[in-house]
Amino acid sequence: MRLLICLLLLAPVQAQMIGIDSHIDTVQRVLIEGANLAERSSRGHVDLPRLKEGGVNAPFFALWVPTYYHGSEAIRRTLDLRDAMQRLFDTHPELIALALNAADVERITRSGRIAAILTLEGGHQIDDDLGVLRVYHQLGIRAMTLTHFRNNNWADSSTDKPVHNGLTEFGKQVVREMNRLGIIVDVSHVSDKTFYDALAVSTKPVLVSHSSCRALSDVPRNVTDDMLRALAKNGGVIGINFGEGFLNPKDAEMLKANISAIASEPSLTGKALDAYAAEQLKKDMVPQPTFGTLADAVAHIDHAVKIAGIDHVGIGSDFDGISSPPKGLEDISKMPALRAALKAKGYSDEDIRKISGLNTLRVLREVTGK
């Protein structure tokens, strides 16, 4: 009953809110499965109707390229994903539009449409070329995760054996160029040393787009309390991840075992590599029995707020990149339940607006300058 009352009290808050999820992997469903995001679906976790239902009107769509795409193949795959988003923009301009900065987000959401912010999930997608990074910026990319599952040639990943001791000199050049261009430096997926190196180099706030708190669930992708304090000092924001293992420690061992069991990379290119990626997506998205709940998500938000402060916490669900969302947060349409739970815990309407989007919008504004 208390949760229902809080949902009713939140109605005016949601009507005037900018809702941001700093990491969803839905573009891969468009490219691989031909998903029509304009229609509500029983598949996946995100589509435009469910974004509306969830009050998430400014999601960060990740153009995720697995690390087994190398060199020009990684660039080709990135462009295919960008094309998939462009087709969505062109087909449904009345529903969704590309946002390049915070001012765009405010303008597009005022019109009742979804404002899409495009991101890259892995520095390997630039193929060690700052020129490629600059072209991505021209294509509307406004954030990039420095690494993904494996190390790249200039940065160490949290789920690989360190080889660079954090960022190389070229990696620091990448961060500086991202600052100059107005691309958010995303330090999810990176090793602890890479995290601190990136914060030392960056002159702009960084984003931990989809990680949770290591103090509550000990997985390498989550951040320590010291990292949360450093993030706050930088002015950045952490988007709490809803994935299995990230929230509940009972799932953490399964996640670490899955990471260790990932097979060696295939030696494929072109259509054969794309077919392999499609098969991997099918396997990865098979739901598994898990323990995570809405209450766990609230606990991670609450912990991050206590350590980093209310201005440095947001949402980065990883929807459509995780197989088994927490009970009570089965897809993006369930986000009002999270806000109601925060309200029931004593968070003010302004606090909830900050966590739901305003904090991340501030980072976007400070990085892009608008």
Sequence and secondary structure as in RCSB ss.txt:
>XXXX:A:sequence
MRLLICLLLLAPVQAQMIGIDSHIDTVQRVLIEGANLAERSSRGHVDLPRLKEGGVNAPFFALWVPTYYHGSEAI
RRTLDLRDAMQRLFDTHPELIALALNAADVERITRSGRIAAILTLEGGHQIDDDLGVLRVYHQLGIRAMTLTHFR
NNNWADSSTDKPVHNGLTEFGKQVVREMNRLGIIVDVSHVSDKTFYDALAVSTKPVLVSHSSCRALSDVPRNVTD
DMLRALAKNGGVIGINFGEGFLNPKDAEMLKANISAIASEPSLTGKALDAYAAEQLKKDMVPQPTFGTLADAVAH
IDHAVKIAGIDHVGIGSDFDGISSPPKGLEDISKMPALRAALKAKGYSDEDIRKISGLNTLRVLREVTGK
>XXXX:A:secstr
 HHHHHHHHHHHHHHT     S B THHIIIII   TTS  SSSS  HHHHHHHT  S EEEE   TTS THHHH
HHHHHHHHHHHHHHHH TTTEEE  SHHHHHHHHHTTSEEEEEEEE GGGGTT HHHHHHHHHTTEEEEES  SS
  SSB BTTS  SSSSB HHHHHHHHHHHHHT EEE TTB HHHHHHHHHH SS  EETT  BTTTS  TTSB H
HHHHHHHHHT EEEE  STTTS HHHHHHHHHHHHH        HHHHHHHHHHHHHHHTS      BHHHHHHH
HHHHHHHH GGGEEE   BTS SS  BT SSGGGHHHHHHHHHHTT  HHHHHIIIIIHHHHHHHHHH  
